[in-house]
Amino acid sequence: MPESHSRYGTLRMVMRNQGLIVALAIFGPCARSQTEDTTNPQVVATSTRPVVEPNAVRPPKDTPLPFDPDVRTGTLDNGLTFYIRNHEKPVGHALLWLAVDAGSVLEDDDQRGLAHFVEHMAFNGTERFEKHTLIDYIERAGMAVGADLNAYTSFDETVYMLKVPTDDPKVVAAGMDLLEDWASAIRFDPTDVETERGVVLEEWRIGRGAEQRILDDQWPTFLKGSKYADRKPIGERSILETATAETLQRYYREWYRPELMAVIVVGNLDARTVEQDIRRRFGDLENGANTRARKRIPVPILDDTRAARVMDREASFVQLTLAFKIPLTPVHTTADYRSALVQELFHEMLRARLEELSEHPTSPYAFAFSFQGPMGRAVDVFQVSAFAKPGKVQETAAVLTRELERVRQYGFLPTELVREKSELLRLAERSVTERHKTPALDYALALVDQFLGDEALPSSETELELAHAFLPGIQLEDVHAMIDPWANSRDRVVLASGAERDSIPSNADLIAIVEKTRSEAVSAYSN
């Protein structure tokens, strides 16, 4: 069951996907425009960044970003939120999702792993769907477990995902029955708990693959000082072995409550009818007495450099990452949106340089990327990462460090900025012209993020307008400020992982490589 997802449904989704999806180990180069600006101004390489004339367009007045008018949304009296978007792709299907603003970071000490265990129980039986009847319903409707019925549990949320055919109203109604049961009527029969315990323990044992095991081992170093470091979604084996049905129910009762839930529907359905159905089904759910507040869990920004070297016998590639935790940068207003564009321009220019280096025969890595995105609800992470060639981790660490130093000392070239502005504008235009081709999954994920992260959700048309308004005025000095996390040297983490056969330096050596390379002279970039 997946634990990660992309962000945003329009231009920002495309922007974030170019870095974030790759960071989740989906291989392949980022799509880049072949259109290059023919302007080639003279740039003198010195020990300072290129100077750009202050001809920026004054940005529009800072105002809250308008909500996408194509989404019908509201909040019931009990606090439950709903989002409904009429969309025709995939044809003849609708996505029915339940997002719960609760994950492993909310577990008590005796519940570590039970947020995920509860998710398993949701597929084991509800008041209206015993396990065999649930599977029968899925198969009779021509659906498949995994492809059409799935869920994930992460640190901060649990999301249930159902895709139903829309040609039969009874199937759609049964899908809404299931969402309603997941919200309030999961069964915790002790016999069923014991049966499912074996499944959960086996999943814990195999670690859901090498990539997840590596992440589980790296999180404590990366999230040092935070409760997140002690609340891996997979949990603790000793607790999974002994947790009772009553303990599972306690977590379910405390955190599965309407004020922490959202019903999300994306598909070719009548929005007014769907809203009436949601109000009828979920309006009577109660939050209960003496509920605990859903607080944001802090993640401190530390003043040190740490490393986490993890070896796994089944690792299929060697990865080296330089990561920095920085203050959260949410997007609520037009000024925030301009900052998001600046952020993406920085990473697109850095990605282009890293991609160019990867094409050289002597490159120590096969592919590299950079991005910035939220880590939990408290901080952003600035990340530069590469898939190193065998035995080339040390060289890869040096190259990534050197390229960040090159940007810190000299910045980017005007031609690089012009090229990436053109590319972002092209993406904004495509988001509008091809919005009807956007998969419903992307819209659903964007709505989940809007609910969980409380960020703005503008339409693709609004984003295009903002791109036209802001991109011409963004200057190199705006983009160069993005390197500050690296320059300030706060809360830096070096992550390295690979198979046991791979030659990976020790934690101390990884830090030493980065520090040594930072002190070395570096020349300006030229293209």
C-alpha positions in Angstrom: 0.0 0.0 0.0 1.6 3.3 -1.1 2.8 5.8 1.4 3.7 8.7 -0.8 2.0 10.9 -3.4 2.6 13.9 -5.6 1.3 17.3 -4.8 -1.0 19.7 -6.7 -3.4 19.3 -9.6 -2.4 22.0 -12.1 0.8 23.9 -12.9 2.2 23.4 -9.4 1.6 19.7 -9.6 3.6 19.6 -12.8 6.4 21.6 -11.3 6.6 19.5 -8.2 6.3 16.2 -10.1 9.5 17.1 -12.1 11.4 16.7 -8.9 9.4 15.0 -6.2 8.3 11.9 -8.2 11.8 11.3 -9.2 12.8 11.5 -5.5 10.4 8.6 -4.9 12.7 6.5 -7.1 10.8 6.7 -10.4 13.7 6.7 -12.9 13.9 8.7 -16.0 14.9 12.3 -16.9 12.6 15.2 -16.3 10.8 16.4 -19.5 12.4 19.6 -20.7 11.5 22.0 -23.4 13.7 22.0 -26.6 13.0 25.7 -27.1 16.0 27.8 -26.3 16.2 31.6 -26.2 18.6 32.8 -28.9 19.8 35.7 -26.8 23.4 35.2 -25.6 24.5 38.2 -23.5 28.1 38.6 -22.6 28.7 37.3 -19.0 32.0 37.9 -17.3 32.9 35.1 -14.8 34.1 36.6 -11.6 34.1 35.6 -8.0 30.6 37.1 -7.5 27.2 36.3 -9.1 26.2 37.9 -12.4 24.7 41.3 -12.0 21.2 41.8 -13.5 19.7 45.2 -14.1 16.8 46.0 -11.8 14.1 46.0 -14.4 11.6 43.7 -12.6 7.9 44.3 -13.1 6.3 45.3 -9.8 4.1 42.3 -8.7 0.4 42.6 -8.3 -0.9 43.4 -4.8 -0.6 40.5 -2.5 -4.0 38.9 -2.1 -5.3 35.4 -1.2 -5.3 33.0 -4.1 -8.9 32.2 -5.3 -10.2 28.7 -4.9 -10.7 26.6 -8.1 -14.3 27.3 -9.1 -14.5 23.9 -10.7 -14.5 22.3 -7.3 -17.6 22.1 -5.2 -16.6 22.2 -1.6 -18.1 22.7 1.9 -18.0 21.8 5.5 -20.7 20.0 7.4 -21.9 21.1 10.8 -19.8 18.3 12.4 -16.6 19.6 10.7 -16.4 17.0 7.8 -15.1 18.6 4.6 -16.2 17.5 1.1 -14.7 18.2 -2.3 -16.5 17.3 -5.6 -15.0 17.8 -9.0 -16.8 16.9 -12.2 -14.2 15.3 -14.5 -14.5 12.9 -17.4 -11.1 11.1 -17.3 -11.0 8.2 -16.9 -14.2 7.8 -18.9 -17.0 6.0 -17.1 -15.3 6.0 -13.7 -15.2 8.1 -10.5 -12.8 8.3 -7.7 -14.3 8.1 -4.2 -11.8 8.8 -1.5 -11.8 9.3 2.3 -8.9 11.3 3.7 -8.2 11.1 7.4 -6.0 13.8 9.0 -4.3 11.2 11.3 -1.3 9.0 10.9 1.4 7.3 12.8 2.8 10.5 14.4 -0.4 10.7 16.5 0.0 7.2 18.0 0.5 6.8 21.7 3.6 4.9 22.9 1.6 1.6 23.1 0.1 2.2 19.6 3.2 2.4 17.3 2.1 0.8 14.1 -1.6 0.7 14.8 -2.5 3.6 12.4 -1.4 1.2 9.7 -3.0 -1.8 11.4 -6.4 0.1 11.5 -6.0 0.6 7.8 -5.7 -3.1 7.3 -8.8 -3.7 9.4 -10.7 -1.4 7.2 -10.3 -4.0 4.4 -11.0 -6.8 6.7 -14.6 -5.9 7.4 -17.1 -3.2 8.2 -20.7 -3.2 9.4 -22.0 -3.6 5.8 -19.0 -5.4 4.3 -17.5 -8.5 5.8 -14.2 -9.3 4.2 -15.6 -11.8 1.7 -18.5 -9.6 0.7 -16.2 -6.6 0.1 -14.0 -8.7 -2.3 -17.2 -10.0 -4.0 -18.5 -6.5 -4.5 -15.2 -5.4 -6.0 -15.0 -8.4 -8.4 -18.7 -8.2 -9.4 -18.2 -4.5 -10.3 -15.3 -5.4 -12.6 -12.8 -3.8 -10.2 -9.5 -5.1 -8.8 -7.9 -4.8 -5.4 -4.9 -2.6 -5.7 -5.8 -0.9 -8.9 -9.3 0.2 -7.9 -9.3 -0.3 -4.1 -6.3 0.9 -2.1 -5.1 2.9 0.8 -2.0 4.3 2.4 -0.9 5.3 5.9 1.9 7.8 6.4 3.1 9.9 9.3 0.3 12.5 9.1 -2.6 10.9 7.3 -4.5 7.9 6.2 -6.2 7.9 2.8 -8.6 5.4 1.4 -9.0 5.3 -2.4 -11.8 3.7 -4.4 -12.4 3.9 -8.2 -15.9 2.8 -9.3 -17.6 2.5 -12.7 -20.3 5.1 -13.0 -22.6 3.3 -15.5 -24.4 1.5 -12.6 -25.8 3.8 -9.8 -26.0 0.9 -7.5 -22.2 0.4 -7.7 -21.6 4.1 -7.0 -24.0 3.9 -4.0 -22.1 0.8 -2.7 -18.9 2.7 -3.0 -20.3 5.5 -0.9 -21.5 2.9 1.6 -17.9 1.7 1.9 -16.6 5.2 2.5 -19.2 5.8 5.1 -18.3 2.5 6.9 -14.6 3.3 6.8 -15.4 6.7 8.4 -17.4 5.2 11.3 -18.0 1.5 11.1 -14.8 -0.5 10.8 -15.1 -3.8 12.7 -12.5 -4.9 15.2 -13.6 -8.5 15.9 -10.9 -10.1 18.0 -10.7 -13.1 15.7 -10.3 -10.9 12.7 -7.6 -8.9 14.5 -5.7 -12.1 15.1 -6.0 -13.1 11.5 -4.9 -9.7 10.2 -2.0 -9.5 12.7 -0.1 -12.2 10.8 -0.5 -10.1 7.6 0.7 -6.9 9.3 3.7 -8.7 10.9 4.7 -10.3 7.6 4.6 -6.8 6.0 6.8 -5.5 8.9 9.2 -8.4 8.4 9.7 -7.9 4.7 9.7 -4.1 5.2 7.7 -3.5 2.0 10.9 -3.6 -0.1 14.4 -2.3 0.2 13.5 1.3 -0.5 11.1 1.5 2.4 13.5 -0.3 4.7 16.2 2.2 3.8 13.8 5.2 4.5 12.8 3.6 7.8 16.5 3.5 8.8 17.3 7.0 7.6 14.3 8.9 9.1 15.6 8.9 12.7 18.7 10.7 11.5 16.9 13.1 9.2 14.1 13.9 11.7 16.3 14.0 14.8 14.6 15.8 17.7 11.1 15.2 16.5 8.4 12.7 17.3 8.4 11.8 13.6 11.8 10.0 14.2 10.0 7.6 16.6 6.8 7.0 14.7 7.6 5.1 11.5 4.3 4.0 9.9 5.3 0.4 9.9 5.5 0.5 13.7 7.2 -1.6 16.3 7.1 -5.4 16.1 6.5 -5.9 19.8 3.4 -3.8 19.7 2.1 -5.3 16.6 2.4 -8.7 18.2 0.5 -7.9 21.3 -1.9 -5.0 20.5 -5.5 -5.9 21.4 -8.7 -5.1 19.5 -9.5 -2.6 22.2 -6.2 -0.8 21.6 -6.9 -0.6 17.9 -10.4 0.7 18.6 -9.0 3.4 20.9 -6.9 4.8 18.1 -9.9 4.5 15.7 -12.3 6.3 18.0 -10.0 9.1 18.9 -8.8 10.0 15.4 -11.4 8.9 12.9 -13.8 11.7 13.6 -15.6 14.0 11.1 -13.7 17.1 11.9 -10.5 15.3 10.8 -12.0 13.8 7.6 -12.7 14.8 4.0 -14.8 13.0 1.4 -13.3 13.5 -2.1 -15.2 12.7 -5.3 -13.8 13.2 -8.8 -15.6 11.9 -11.8 -18.5 12.4 -14.2 -21.2 12.7 -11.6 -23.7 15.4 -10.8 -22.1 17.5 -8.1 -25.3 18.7 -6.5 -26.6 15.1 -6.1 -23.3 13.9 -4.7 -23.2 16.7 -2.2 -26.7 15.8 -1.0 -25.6 12.2 -0.6 -22.6 13.2 1.4 -24.7 15.4 3.7 -27.2 12.6 4.2 -24.5 9.9 4.9 -22.0 11.8 7.0 -23.9 14.6 8.5 -24.9 12.7 11.6 -21.4 11.5 12.5 -20.2 12.8 15.9 -16.8 13.9 17.1 -17.3 12.5 20.5 -16.7 14.1 23.9 -13.3 15.1 25.3 -11.5 14.7 22.0 -7.8 15.4 21.7 -6.7 18.3 19.6 -5.0 17.5 16.3 -1.8 19.4 16.8 1.0 20.0 14.3 4.0 18.0 15.4 7.1 20.2 15.4 10.3 19.4 13.6 13.3 21.3 14.9 15.8 22.9 12.6 19.2 21.9 14.1 22.6 23.4 13.9 24.7 20.4 12.8 25.6 18.1 10.0 24.6 14.4 10.2 24.9 11.4 8.0 23.0 8.2 7.6 24.6 5.3 5.6 22.2 2.4 5.1 23.1 -0.9 3.4 20.3 -3.3 2.2 21.0 -6.5 0.5 18.1 -6.0 -1.9 18.8 -2.4 -2.8 18.7 -2.0 -6.6 20.6 1.2 -6.9 23.0 3.5 -5.0 21.7 6.8 -3.9 23.4 9.8 -2.5 21.4 12.8 -1.1 22.3 16.2 0.4 19.3 17.5 2.3 18.5 20.6 4.3 15.5 21.3 6.5 14.3 24.9 6.2 11.2 26.8 7.4 7.9 25.8 5.8 6.9 27.8 2.7 3.1 27.3 2.3 1.3 28.8 -0.7 -1.7 30.9 0.3 -1.4 34.2 -1.5 -0.2 35.7 -4.8 3.1 36.6 -3.2 3.5 33.0 -2.0 2.8 31.9 -5.5 5.6 34.1 -6.9 7.9 32.6 -4.4 6.9 29.1 -5.6 7.8 30.1 -9.1 11.2 31.4 -8.0 11.8 28.2 -6.1 11.0 26.1 -9.2 13.1 28.2 -11.5 16.1 27.6 -9.1 15.6 23.9 -9.1 15.0 23.7 -12.9 18.3 25.4 -13.6 20.1 23.3 -11.1 18.5 20.1 -12.5 19.6 21.2 -16.0 23.2 21.5 -14.9 23.1 18.2 -13.1 21.6 16.5 -16.1 24.3 18.0 -18.4 27.0 16.6 -16.1 25.4 13.2 -16.1 25.8 13.0 -19.9 29.6 13.2 -19.7 31.4 9.8 -19.9 33.3 10.5 -16.7 30.2 11.4 -14.6 30.1 9.4 -11.3 26.3 9.3 -11.4 23.7 8.2 -13.8 21.0 10.7 -12.9 20.6 13.5 -10.5 17.8 15.9 -9.5 16.9 18.6 -6.9 13.6 19.8 -5.4 12.0 21.5 -2.4 8.9 20.3 -0.7 7.2 19.8 2.7 8.4 17.3 5.3 5.4 16.6 7.5 3.5 19.7 8.4 6.4 21.7 10.0 9.3 22.2 7.6 10.4 22.0 4.0 13.2 20.0 2.8 15.7 21.2 0.1 17.2 18.2 -1.5 19.8 17.4 -4.1 20.2 13.7 -4.9 21.8 11.4 -7.4 21.9 7.7 -8.4 25.6 6.9 -8.2 27.4 4.5 -10.4 29.0 1.5 -8.7 31.8 2.5 -6.4 31.3 6.2 -7.1 29.5 7.4 -4.0 32.5 9.5 -2.9 32.8 11.2 -6.2 29.1 11.8 -6.5 29.0 13.5 -3.1 31.9 15.7 -4.2 30.1 16.6 -7.5 26.8 17.5 -5.9 28.6 19.6 -3.2 30.7 21.3 -5.9 27.7 22.3 -8.0 25.9 23.8 -5.0 29.1 25.8 -4.2 29.3 26.9 -7.8 25.7 28.3 -7.6 26.4 29.8 -4.2 29.5 31.7 -5.4 28.5 32.6 -9.0 24.8 32.0 -9.3 23.2 31.2 -12.6 23.5 32.8 -16.1 20.9 35.1 -17.6 20.4 32.6 -20.5 19.6 29.8 -18.0 16.9 31.9 -16.4 15.4 32.9 -19.8 15.2 29.3 -20.8 13.5 28.1 -17.7 11.0 31.0 -17.6 10.0 30.0 -21.1 9.6 26.4 -20.0 7.5 27.3 -16.9 5.2 29.5 -19.1 4.8 26.6 -21.5 3.8 24.3 -18.7 1.3 26.9 -17.4 -0.3 27.2 -20.9 -0.4 23.4 -21.3 -2.1 23.0 -17.9 -4.9 25.1 -19.2 -5.2 23.7 -22.7 -4.9 20.1 -21.6 -6.8 20.3 -18.2 -9.5 18.0 -19.5 -6.8 15.4 -20.1 -5.5 15.6 -16.6 -6.0 12.2 -14.9 -8.6 12.3 -12.1 -5.9 10.9 -9.8 -4.0 14.1 -10.1 -7.0 16.2 -9.1 -7.8 13.9 -6.2 -4.3 14.1 -4.9 -4.4 17.9 -5.1 -7.6 17.9 -3.1 -6.1 15.6 -0.5 -3.2 18.0 -0.1 -5.5 21.0 0.0 -7.4 19.4 2.9 -4.4 18.1 4.8 -2.0 21.0 4.1 -4.5 23.9 4.1 -2.9 25.3 1.0 -4.5 27.3 -1.7 -6.0 25.5 -4.8 -6.2 28.0 -7.7 -7.5 27.0 -11.1 -5.1 26.4 -14.0 -6.4 29.6 -15.5 -5.5 31.5 -12.4 -2.0 30.0 -12.4 -1.5 30.9 -16.0 -2.5 34.5 -15.3 0.0 34.6 -12.3 2.7 33.1 -14.5 2.2 35.8 -17.1 2.2 38.5 -14.3 5.2 37.3 -12.3 7.7 35.4 -14.6 8.8 38.5 -16.6 9.8 40.3 -13.4 11.7 37.5 -11.6 15.4 38.3 -11.6 18.5 36.3 -11.0 18.9 37.9 -7.5 15.5 36.5 -6.6 16.6 33.0 -7.6 20.0 33.2 -6.0 18.4 33.7 -2.6 17.3 30.1 -2.8 20.8 28.9 -2.1 20.7 30.3 1.4 20.0 26.9 3.2 23.2 25.6 1.8 25.2 28.8 2.5 24.0 29.0 6.1 25.0 25.4 6.7 22.1 24.6 9.1 20.6 21.2 9.6 22.4 19.4 6.8 22.0 15.7 6.3 24.0 13.4 4.0 22.1 10.3 3.1 23.7 7.3 1.3 22.2 3.9 0.6 22.9 0.9 -1.5 23.4 -2.9 -1.5 25.8 -4.6 0.8 28.2 -5.2 -2.2 28.4 -1.4 -2.9 31.3 0.6 -1.6 29.8 3.4 0.5 31.9 5.6 2.8 31.2 5.7 6.6 29.0 8.4 8.1 32.1 10.3 9.2 33.7 10.0 5.8 30.6 11.2 4.0 30.6 14.4 6.2 34.3 14.8 5.6 33.9 14.6 1.8 31.3 17.3 1.8 33.2 19.6 4.1 36.5 19.1 2.2 34.8 19.8 -1.2 33.1 23.0 0.2 36.5 24.4 1.1 38.0 23.8 -2.4 38.2 26.5 -5.1 35.5 26.3 -7.8 35.2 28.1 -11.1 32.2 29.8 -12.7 29.8 27.8 -14.8 29.9 28.3 -18.6 27.8 26.9 -21.3 
